[in-house]
């Protein structure tokens, strides 16, 4: 059945100007409602996506990574290998050389008799697998050491280590201590300049210490 839209002509019969299928108006309304619902749904979805993108952009970037457990284990392995290489060299094995490693950077400290021994220690260290760089903090001995001096230096080293350990602001395990005729050499890696200053002040106050040499570095 067809529904007509009629117009009237003056002094004439009714004329059908357009024919539409039956219920077509209802059908069009239903289609309009569906399109409206679809539009609202799409708008909501886009809003969620935009909000999600905004959240991801506003999230703060993670802080730079410090030394990981894996890196610390690798550094310990490197330190052990360097010590073994130094002990294997007959010209330098008898010297009290300290080895500290931080992210593959090796720091050597202690006292030896001459520059040739310093050079041999550096060469042996650079040849070790995993070593990225070598920092030379080795000092030359001034004159010979007697048995009495050696005993006294051992006592001073122990006292300095104990004093550093007793201070809560100093990570004493990261600081190596070597003593030569009352001269104390501190080396290793610490967190800040304040820790370096504190460690030096503590060492200078220990009985028997005649001088303190700073070979400590700030961690990177």
LINKA-V136185 format. One line per field, one symbol per residue. ss: DSSP state (@ for helix, = for strand, . for the rest). phi: phi as a letter, one per 40 degrees, with the letter a starting at -180 (. if undefined). A space follows every 10 residues. Layout:
# LINKA-V136185
ss=???
phi=???
This chain:
# LINKA-V136185
ss=.=======.. ...======= =..@@@@@@@ @@@@@@@@@@ @@@@@@@@@@ @@@@@@@@.. ........@@ @@@@@@@@@@ @@@@@@@@.. .......=== ==..====== ==..@@@@@@ @@@@@@.... ..======== ......@@@@ @@@@@@@@@@ @@@@@@.... .@@@====== ..======== ..@@@@@@@@ @@@@...... ========..
phi=.bbbbbbbbc fbccbccabb ccgccccccc cccccccccc cccccccccc cccccccccc cccccccccc ccccccccdc ccdccccccc cbccccccbb bbfgccbbah bbcacdcccc cccccccccg ccabbcbcbc cbgcbccccc ccccccdccc dccccccccb ccccbcbbbb fgcbbbahbb cacccccccc ccccccchcc abbcbcbccb
